[in-house]
């Protein structure tokens, strides 16, 4: 059974930084894509960043240059390092995995098979 558990959320002031982690277990696919998504109150969930099993990455325009997605295959852990946080980054952040996929990193939510429960990030001005 695939399980994803996010951690690292919290409250920070504008300009601060946070690092999110997502511990993954229960799958052995060699070709996959992992992503971070977020949903702010009253808004639709949106893609933030994705990384595939080759290490290629994709970012939403709103976070380029501020967020970095990475993974540690040995620990089966996905990370999202967030710098220069803004109040508009406030949201629930979710990690997700897309198994048996080799078409490059994608932010298309409907393709993802499994989702974590989310971790809250709050940025105050």
N, C-alpha and C positions, 0 to 999 in steps of 0.2 A: 504494500500500500504506500503510495507516494505521500510524503508529508513535507510541508514547508513551514518553517517557523521563523518569523521575523523578530528582530530585536534591535534596540539602539535608538528608538524614537525618544522624543522628549521636547522640552520647551527651551528655546534659545532666543536671544535678541537678534534683531536684524544685523546682518553682517557676520553672524556666527557660523559655526560649522557643526555638523553631526555626521556620524558614520553608521549606516544601517547594515545589519547582517541578516542573512537568510540561510538557516541551516536546512539542507535538503537531505532526504533519505527515501529509500524504497524504490529506486530505479537504477537501471544499468545501461541505459541507452548511450551509445557512443556519439550519436548526432543529436544535438538538442540546442535549444535556445532558452535562455533564462532572462527574465525581464523584471523591471520595477515599474509599477503603475501607481497612480495616486488619484484620490477622489476627495475633493473639497466639498464642504457642506453646500448643498443646492446645485452642485455641478456634476457633470458626467465624469466618469473615470477616464483618465487619459494616460497614455504611455509616457514614460519618463526616459528610460534607457534600457537597452537590451544588449546581450552578449551571447555569441554562439559558441559551440564547442571548439571552434578554431581560434577563438579569442577576438574575433571581429566584433566591433561595437557600433551601436546606433543610438543617437540622442535626440530628444525633442529639442526644437530650436530654443525653447524657453530656458533650457538648462545647460546648453552647450557652453563650455568654458568654465562652468561652475561645479558641475557634478561629474564624478568619474565612477563608472561601473567596472567591477573586476570580480574575479572568482578564484577560488583556491580548490582545484579539483581534488587534491589530497584530503581536504577537509570537507568536501562537498558543501562548500559555503559560498554564497553570493554576497557581494558587498555593494554599497552605494555610498561613496564619500561625497558629502555635500558641503560646499564652501559658499561664502558670500550669500547666505540665505536671506530671502526676502519674505515679507509677510504673505505674499501671494504663493509661496511654497507651502503654506500651511495646508495640511491634508492628511488623510489616512494613506499610508504607503503600503502597497502590497507587492510581494514577489510572486512570480509565476514561472512555470516551466512548460516548455513545449517539447515533447519527446519525439524522437525519430524524425527529425527535421534538419535538412541540410541546405536550405536556401538562403542562408545568411540571417543576421539579426533582424528581428521584426518587432514593431510596436503594435501590430494588429492583434488586439485583445482576443478576438473571437477564435484565434488559432490556438491559444494556450489551453493546455489540458488541465493543469492543476494550479491551485491558488492557495496562498497562505491566508491567515486571519487578519493580517495587517498590524501596523504599528503607527501610532499617532506622532506627527511632527507639527509643532506649533511654533511659529516665528512671530515675535512681537516687535512692534516698531519703536 
